[in-house]
Amino acid sequence: MRAAQKAVQTAAASGRTILDSPAIARVIDRIAHEIIERAGDEHLGELTLLGIPTRGGPLASRLAQRIGLFVDRSADPIPVGSVDITLYRDDLRSRGVRPLSPTCIPDGGIEGRHVVLVDDVLYSGRTVRAALDALREVGRPRVVQLAVLVDRGHRELPIRADYVGKNVPTSAREQVRVSLVETDGIDEVVVR
């Protein structure tokens, strides 16, 4: 009986995996196809992907690579960059000092471009609001859209993603942990 209880406690502590490596690859492919479809041939050349650190950067790179593969953009890759939101967060006082992440805007900037912000988890919407504020400092895109790997709900601001890998209803007490090979050595999404 005790062994069974310990097994249940261990499983609860480690969480439940909602996306494994093959599932993440499928989700990225699906989002890439959706971006291609919505951008259309006339605006695909204006596309720029900007990841929100930390895991949005690798996701943006993966999406750009897959989009380039699907529409044969090997000679003209999709521009990818990142936008640091640290100084634009509204919780700086409550979270304490945080290190700055790099803002890397691709050559040519974002002025008049079709920008897709990429993040791992959409929760309250405050990170996205901070990213939109940070974008104002570097240019004025023609269109800004949002792609997220996981939308867990619990929005505090009127923000929604244009491209969602997986909707995961969660309680406010649960955590959604995204791990990517580039940052964590493994691809998985776990709810704890």
C-alpha positions as CSV (number, residue, x, y, z in Angstrom):
1,M,0.0,0.0,0.0
2,R,2.8,2.5,0.9
3,A,4.6,1.8,-2.4
4,A,1.5,2.7,-4.3
5,Q,1.1,5.9,-2.4
6,K,4.7,6.9,-3.0
7,A,4.3,6.2,-6.7
8,V,1.2,8.5,-6.8
9,Q,3.1,11.2,-4.9
10,T,6.1,11.0,-7.2
11,A,3.9,11.2,-10.2
12,A,2.1,14.2,-8.7
13,A,5.4,16.0,-7.9
14,S,6.7,15.5,-11.3
15,G,3.5,16.5,-13.0
16,R,1.7,15.3,-16.1
17,T,3.3,15.6,-19.5
18,I,0.9,17.3,-21.9
19,L,3.3,17.6,-24.8
20,D,6.3,15.4,-25.5
21,S,9.0,16.0,-28.1
22,P,7.1,14.6,-31.1
23,A,3.9,16.5,-30.1
24,I,5.9,19.8,-29.8
25,A,7.3,19.2,-33.3
26,R,3.8,18.7,-34.7
27,V,2.4,21.8,-32.9
28,I,5.3,23.9,-34.4
29,D,4.6,22.5,-37.8
30,R,0.8,23.3,-37.5
31,I,1.5,26.9,-36.2
32,A,4.0,27.4,-39.1
33,H,1.3,26.3,-41.6
34,E,-1.2,28.7,-40.0
35,I,1.2,31.6,-40.2
36,I,1.8,30.9,-43.8
37,E,-1.9,30.7,-44.6
38,R,-2.8,33.9,-42.8
39,A,0.1,35.9,-44.1
40,G,-0.6,34.9,-47.7
41,D,1.7,35.1,-50.6
42,E,1.5,38.9,-50.7
43,H,2.7,39.4,-47.1
44,L,5.0,36.4,-46.5
45,G,8.0,38.5,-47.5
46,E,7.2,41.0,-44.7
47,L,7.2,38.3,-42.0
48,T,9.5,38.7,-38.9
49,L,9.4,36.5,-35.9
50,L,10.4,37.9,-32.5
51,G,10.7,35.6,-29.5
52,I,10.1,36.7,-26.0
53,P,12.9,35.4,-23.8
54,T,13.7,32.8,-22.6
55,R,11.9,30.1,-24.4
56,G,10.2,32.2,-27.0
57,G,13.5,32.7,-28.8
58,P,14.1,29.1,-29.6
59,L,10.4,28.6,-30.6
60,A,10.7,31.6,-32.9
61,S,13.8,30.1,-34.6
62,R,12.1,26.7,-35.0
63,L,9.0,28.3,-36.5
64,A,11.1,30.4,-38.9
65,Q,13.0,27.3,-40.0
66,R,9.8,25.3,-40.6
67,I,8.1,28.2,-42.4
68,G,11.2,28.5,-44.6
69,L,11.1,24.8,-45.3
70,F,7.4,24.8,-46.2
71,V,7.6,27.7,-48.6
72,D,11.2,27.2,-49.9
73,R,12.8,30.3,-48.4
74,S,16.3,28.8,-48.2
75,A,17.7,31.7,-50.2
76,D,15.8,34.3,-48.2
77,P,15.2,33.1,-44.6
78,I,12.5,34.5,-42.4
79,P,14.0,37.1,-40.1
80,V,14.1,36.1,-36.4
81,G,15.0,38.2,-33.4
82,S,14.1,38.7,-29.8
83,V,12.5,41.4,-27.7
84,D,13.5,41.9,-24.1
85,I,10.5,42.9,-21.9
86,T,12.2,43.2,-18.5
87,L,12.0,47.0,-18.2
88,Y,8.4,47.0,-19.5
89,R,7.0,44.6,-16.9
90,D,4.5,45.9,-14.4
91,D,5.8,43.6,-11.6
92,L,9.4,44.8,-11.3
93,R,8.9,46.0,-7.8
94,S,7.3,42.7,-6.6
95,R,9.8,40.4,-8.4
96,G,13.0,42.1,-7.6
97,V,16.0,42.6,-9.8
98,R,16.1,40.6,-13.0
99,P,18.8,40.3,-15.5
100,L,18.2,42.0,-18.9
101,S,17.9,39.7,-21.9
102,P,19.1,40.9,-25.3
103,T,16.8,42.6,-27.7
104,C,17.9,41.5,-31.2
105,I,16.0,43.1,-34.0
106,P,16.8,41.6,-37.5
107,D,18.5,43.7,-40.1
108,G,15.9,45.9,-41.8
109,G,14.1,46.4,-38.5
110,I,10.4,45.9,-37.9
111,E,9.0,49.1,-39.5
112,G,6.0,48.2,-41.7
113,R,6.6,44.4,-41.2
114,H,4.3,41.6,-40.2
115,V,5.6,40.7,-36.8
116,V,4.7,37.6,-34.9
117,L,5.6,37.6,-31.2
118,V,6.4,34.1,-30.0
119,D,6.2,32.9,-26.4
120,D,6.0,29.6,-24.6
121,V,3.0,30.1,-22.3
122,L,0.2,32.6,-22.4
123,Y,-1.2,33.2,-18.9
124,S,-2.3,36.6,-17.5
125,G,-1.4,38.5,-20.7
126,R,1.0,40.8,-18.9
127,T,4.1,39.5,-20.6
128,V,2.6,40.1,-24.0
129,R,1.5,43.6,-22.9
130,A,5.1,44.3,-21.9
131,A,6.4,43.0,-25.3
132,L,4.0,45.3,-27.1
133,D,5.3,48.2,-25.1
134,A,8.9,47.2,-25.9
135,L,8.1,47.0,-29.6
136,R,7.1,50.7,-29.6
137,E,10.7,51.5,-28.8
138,V,12.1,49.7,-31.9
139,G,9.6,50.5,-34.6
140,R,6.1,50.4,-35.9
141,P,5.1,47.1,-37.5
142,R,2.3,46.9,-40.0
143,V,0.7,44.0,-38.0
144,V,1.6,42.3,-34.7
145,Q,0.3,38.8,-34.0
146,L,1.0,36.4,-31.2
147,A,1.9,32.7,-31.3
148,V,2.2,30.6,-28.2
149,L,3.0,27.0,-27.5
150,V,0.5,26.8,-24.6
151,D,-2.5,28.9,-23.6
152,R,-3.5,28.1,-20.1
153,G,-6.2,30.7,-19.5
154,H,-6.6,33.0,-16.5
155,R,-6.2,36.2,-18.5
156,E,-5.9,39.5,-16.5
157,L,-5.7,41.6,-19.7
158,P,-7.8,41.5,-22.9
159,I,-5.1,39.7,-24.9
160,R,-5.5,36.5,-26.9
161,A,-3.1,34.5,-29.1
162,D,-3.6,34.4,-32.9
163,Y,-1.8,31.0,-33.0
164,V,-2.1,28.5,-30.2
165,G,-0.3,25.1,-30.0
166,K,-2.4,23.7,-27.2
167,N,-5.1,25.1,-24.9
168,V,-4.6,23.7,-21.4
169,P,-7.2,24.5,-18.8
170,T,-5.4,24.8,-15.5
171,S,-6.1,26.0,-12.0
172,A,-4.4,29.1,-10.8
173,R,-2.3,26.9,-8.4
174,E,-0.9,24.8,-11.2
175,Q,2.3,25.6,-13.1
176,V,2.9,24.9,-16.7
177,R,6.6,24.1,-17.3
178,V,7.9,24.3,-20.8
179,S,11.3,22.7,-21.4
180,L,13.1,23.0,-24.8
181,V,16.2,21.3,-26.0
182,E,18.0,24.6,-26.6
183,T,17.5,25.8,-23.0
184,D,16.8,22.7,-20.9
185,G,18.1,19.7,-22.9
186,I,14.7,18.2,-23.4
187,D,11.4,19.0,-25.3
188,E,8.4,18.7,-23.1
189,V,5.5,20.6,-21.5
190,V,4.5,19.5,-18.0
191,V,1.6,20.7,-15.7
192,R,2.4,20.5,-12.0
